[in-house]
Amino acid sequence: MGLLDAIEIGAGALNAHGKRMDVHTQNIANVDTPNYVRKIPLLMAREDNSFEGLMNNMKENVFAIGTIPYLSGGVNFNGVVGDPRPGELIYQPGHPDADKNGYIRASNVNPLTDIADAMSASRAYEANLALIAITKTMAQSALDIGK
């Protein structure tokens, strides 16, 4: 893996965790919005790291060509899914979103969960910024050696 590969992995992770943070902040902003369904971000590895995926990679590379498989790593943001837990029913007959019985469904967002998830996304973002900065310093040091 080269220095540019490390920067590319870090940049992809910055993108993924930035979008993850956006999802959690949207959830927190809608904690009191009736009928709002909490969104859960999906992050997936760029490559199939399962045993079957690794064996298929080895079959194609090691046994066919004679090279050791190269896993580039990284993460992708694969969208969001709705939280299946229903929000609490609240009796408010005059509310515009009330059903025929006078109930509205509250948001199913737990702000503590989304704050903790947002903090985790923020730490992951910071870690990937550090990865890019360290890689940049390593590249600069390598250039200085050549002088």
N, C-alpha and C positions, 0 to 999 in steps of 0.2 A: 504494500500500500504506500503510495506516494503522498507527499505533502498536499498536493492539490486534491487528492481523494479525501483526505481528512477535512480539508476546508469545505469540500462539497457535502460531505456527511453532516458537518456542523451547520452549514447553511440550510440544508433540508430540515434538520431538526429545529432550527430557529423558526422556520416557516410553520412547521407542524405544531410546535408548542405555542407560537403566537396565535394561531387559529384556535387552539385548545383554550387559551386564556380568554379569547373573545367569546367563546361559547359559555364559559363559566361566568363572565361578567354580564352577559345577556341574561343568564338564569338568575343571578343575584338582583339585577334590575327589575325583573318581573316576578319577584317573590310575592307581591300582593296583587298580581293581575289575575282576575278570575279566568278559569278555563285554560290557563297557561300550563303546558306540559313541559317539564324539565327536559332539557336536551343533554345527552351524554356523548362526548366526542369519542370518535374511534381512531385510534392510532394503530398502525400495523407495520411490521417489519417489511423492508423493501424486498427481501428475499425469503424463500421458504426455508426456515431453519429447522423444520421437523426432521426426524430421522429419515423418513422416506425421501424428503427433498434433498437431503445431503447425500443419500445413497444414489439417487438419480443423477445428481451433479457429478459424483465420483465416477459413475458408470460412463457418463458422457465425456469426462475429461481424463481421469486417471487411466481407466482401462482402454479407452479408445485412442487418446492422443498421447498419454503418458505424462500429463502435467498435473500438478496438485491443484485441487479446486480453490478458486479465489472467491471469498465472500466479501462483497463490498460493504455490507452493513447499511445502516441508516433506517429512518422511520418516515412513514407517510401519514398524512392526515386523510382519513377515508370517510369524512362526513360525520353526521350525527344520527343518533337514534333517539326516539322518545322514551322517557322513563315510563315503564308500564304501571307503576304504582298510581292508583287514583288519588286525586286530591280530596280533601275533606268536604263534605256537603254542609253548606251553611244556609240557614233559613233567612232569606231576605226577599220577601214577596214583591217589593217595589223596585227591585233592581232590574235593569234592562236585559240582563243575561239570565234572569231566573227562568226555571222551567215552569210547567203548568202547576206544579205543587208549591212554587215559591222558593225553590232551592237553587243555589248557585254552587258550582264546584270550584273550590279554592285551588290555587296553584299547588302543585306537588313538590315545589322547590323547598329543600331544607337549606337555609342559608349557611349553616355551619359546614355542611358537606361541601357546598360549592366554594366557600371561602378556603377550606383546606385544599380542595382540588386546584383552585386558582393559585394558591401558594406553592403547591407542588409544580405546577406548570411554570411559574415564575422562576423557581429554583432550577428547573431543567433548562429554561431559556438562558439563565445566567451561566450555567455550566457549559453550554454550547458556545456562548460568547467567549468564555475563558479558553475553550478548546481552539477556537479560531485564533485568538490572540497568541496562545502558546505556539501554535503551528506557524503563525506569521513570524514570531521571534526565532523559531528554529530555522526557518528559511533565510531570514536575515543573517543569522549566525553562520549558516552554510555559505552564504555569499561573502561574508567577511573573511572566512577561512581562505577563500580563493584569491583574495587580494594580495 
